[in-house]
Amino acid sequence: MPRVSRRPLFWLTTVLVWFGVLWVLSSGVHPEVAMPPIYGFDKVAHFGYFFGGAGLFAAFLFRMDPVSPRWRRIVALTVVMMGLVGWIDEYHQGFVPGRTGNDPFDWLADVIGGFCGALVFKAFHGRLKWDS
């Protein structure tokens, strides 16, 4: 397994990059990104993207206090952050030509993905090889 950084700043940077990519993806119509013609598949994409973002954010919070992590706090803050970012994303999409926004089910998929991502990070953080 590859080694991962112990530095909180590294993890904060990954979260900011994740948010930047989300903003770019939400700022336009991307016909080259073909979604399968399955009803509701966009919800799966929302879940997956926010699952990943939650893992990054939970890693940041964990690295702030790795000796005695307060997991309820980490999971709660991660869910709140993913919910807030999801809401901002949906609101932003409402102003982008060719996009629809303010879909409560997209937002719900974001929040559920954030919750699951935080729980999976909690379950597997001990298996990561943290660098020195």
C-alpha positions in Angstrom: 0.0 0.0 0.0 1.4 3.5 -0.8 2.3 5.8 1.9 0.1 8.8 2.5 1.0 12.2 4.0 0.7 12.9 7.7 0.5 16.6 7.1 -2.9 18.2 7.6 -2.0 20.9 5.1 -1.6 18.2 2.4 -5.1 17.0 3.1 -6.6 20.5 3.2 -5.0 21.1 -0.2 -6.6 17.9 -1.6 -10.0 19.1 -0.4 -9.5 22.5 -2.0 -8.5 20.8 -5.3 -11.5 18.6 -5.0 -13.7 21.6 -4.6 -12.1 23.4 -7.5 -12.7 20.5 -9.8 -16.3 20.4 -8.6 -16.7 24.1 -9.4 -15.2 23.6 -12.9 -17.5 20.6 -13.6 -20.5 22.6 -12.4 -19.7 25.7 -14.4 -20.5 24.3 -17.8 -22.2 21.7 -19.8 -19.8 18.8 -20.7 -21.2 16.8 -23.6 -18.0 14.8 -23.7 -18.9 13.3 -20.3 -21.5 10.8 -21.3 -23.7 9.5 -18.5 -25.2 6.1 -19.0 -28.9 6.3 -20.1 -30.0 5.0 -16.7 -32.6 6.9 -14.8 -31.1 8.6 -11.7 -27.5 7.7 -12.6 -26.5 11.3 -11.9 -27.4 10.6 -8.2 -24.8 7.8 -8.3 -22.3 10.3 -9.7 -23.1 12.8 -6.9 -22.8 10.1 -4.3 -19.5 9.0 -5.6 -17.9 12.4 -6.0 -19.0 13.5 -2.5 -17.9 10.1 -1.0 -14.4 10.9 -2.3 -14.5 14.5 -1.0 -15.7 13.3 2.4 -12.8 10.9 2.6 -10.3 13.7 1.9 -12.0 16.0 4.4 -12.2 13.3 7.1 -8.5 12.7 6.5 -7.8 16.4 7.1 -9.8 16.4 10.3 -8.2 13.2 11.5 -4.6 14.4 10.8 -5.4 17.5 13.0 -5.5 15.2 16.0 -4.5 11.6 15.1 -3.6 10.6 18.6 -7.1 10.9 20.0 -9.5 11.5 17.1 -13.1 12.4 18.1 -14.9 10.4 15.4 -18.4 11.6 16.1 -17.1 15.2 15.6 -15.1 14.2 12.5 -18.1 12.4 10.9 -20.5 15.2 11.9 -18.3 18.0 10.5 -17.7 16.1 7.4 -21.4 15.6 6.7 -22.1 19.3 7.4 -19.2 20.3 5.1 -20.4 18.0 2.3 -24.0 19.2 2.8 -22.9 22.8 2.6 -20.7 22.3 -0.5 -23.5 20.3 -2.1 -25.9 23.1 -1.5 -23.5 25.7 -2.9 -22.9 23.5 -5.9 -26.7 23.1 -6.6 -27.3 26.8 -6.1 -24.4 27.6 -8.5 -25.6 25.2 -11.2 -28.9 27.2 -11.2 -27.1 30.1 -12.8 -25.2 28.1 -15.4 -26.7 28.2 -18.9 -27.7 24.7 -19.9 -27.6 23.3 -16.4 -30.3 22.7 -13.9 -29.7 23.3 -10.2 -31.4 23.2 -6.8 -32.3 19.5 -7.1 -32.9 18.3 -3.6 -32.2 14.7 -4.6 -28.8 15.6 -6.0 -28.1 17.4 -2.7 -29.4 14.4 -0.7 -27.0 12.1 -2.7 -24.2 14.5 -1.8 -25.0 14.3 1.9 -25.4 10.5 1.9 -22.1 10.2 -0.1 -20.4 12.5 2.5 -21.7 10.4 5.4 -20.6 7.1 3.8 -17.3 8.5 2.8 -16.6 9.6 6.4 -17.6 6.3 7.8 -15.4 4.4 5.3 -12.4 6.6 6.1 -13.0 5.9 9.8 -13.1 2.2 9.2 -10.0 2.1 7.1 -7.7 4.9 8.4 -5.8 2.4 10.5 -4.8 0.4 7.4 -3.1 3.4 5.7 0.6 3.6 5.8 1.2 7.2 7.0 4.6 8.6 6.0 7.1 9.8 8.6 
